[in-house]
Amino acid sequence: MTDEQTDWREKALKWKKQLAWRATHDSLTGLPNRMLFIDRLSMAIIQAQRERERAAVVILNLDGYKNVIHSLGLRAGDELIKEVAAGLRHLLRKGDTLARMDMDEFLILLPRILRIPDAATSVTKVLDGLQSEPFIIQGQQLNITACAGIACYPENGDQAEELIRCADVALCEAKEAGKNTHRIYRPM
């Protein structure tokens, strides 16, 4: 094999790895995307079934994000999302998964939850941590809060998409209740 062929193969392999990473990660934050999150959640459900434990899914939505974009612009919004993602990583346990779902929404997987209130305690810690220090974006001090919806396996379902849907319903209830709050999904 010639040096040129070896160089081409190395470039092709590097390109293939980059494509695989882009398919499973958010380009702005480097966090897992929804597809990778669902895979990890599915594995956590299997583990929870085996160990007779619970797992929780959290959807976290930033309060007032659109106001930041309207007043400071999209670049400031992107900078805020990156800063929030970095802050959230530090607020979670080592085995938890943080993913970016959408513009200002994040998904959190809390595996190995013993009781449903443990999930609420973790979410409270995250919400309190988010607002504990202001974010400085383009020289502006921004006090950020968020709302969160929580769904738990096995109480709210045994499929990844079902748990995400339940967490989304709980998030809507939290938003209706006001800023900086969370709700646990309760079936009607």
C-alpha positions, 0 to 999 in steps of 0.5 A, a space after each residue: 500500500 502506498 503512502 497516498 493510499 494510507 493517508 486517504 484511508 486515515 482521512 476516510 476513517 477520521 471523517 467516518 468517526 466525525 460523522 458518527 459523532 455528529 449523528 449522536 451529539 449536539 454540535 453546539 454543546 457537544 452533549 448527547 442528542 435525543 437519539 443517543 439519549 434514547 439509547 442510554 435511557 433504553 439501557 437504563 430501563 433494562 438495568 433498572 428492570 434487572 436491579 429492581 430499581 427506578 430511573 427518572 427522565 427529566 426535561 428541563 426548559 430554560 425560563 425566558 430564553 426567548 427574551 435573551 435572544 430578542 434582546 441580545 441576539 442568537 449568538 448570545 443565546 448560543 453562548 448562554 446554552 453552552 454555559 448552561 450545559 457546562 453548569 448542568 454537567 457539574 450539578 449532576 451525578 457521575 452516572 447521570 446523562 445530560 443531553 440537549 433536546 431542542 433550542 432551550 430544552 435539555 434531557 436528563 437521565 437519572 438512573 438508579 433512583 431508589 424512590 421517586 422523591 429522590 428524583 425530585 431532590 436531584 431536580 431541585 438541586 439542579 434548579 437551585 444550582 442554575 440560579 445560584 450564580 448569574 451567567 455573564 453573556 456579552 457583558 450582561 448579567 443574566 439570572 437564569 431559572 428553569 422549569 422541569 418535568 419528571 417521569 419515572 420508570 416503572 411508574 410512568 412507563 417502560 419505554 423510552 419514548 413513553 417516559 419522555 412524553 410523560 416528562 413533557 406533560 409534567 414540564 407543561 404543568 411546571 410551566 403553568 405553575 410559574 418559573 423555577 419549578 418542577 412537577 412529577 408526572 401523575 396520570 390523570 
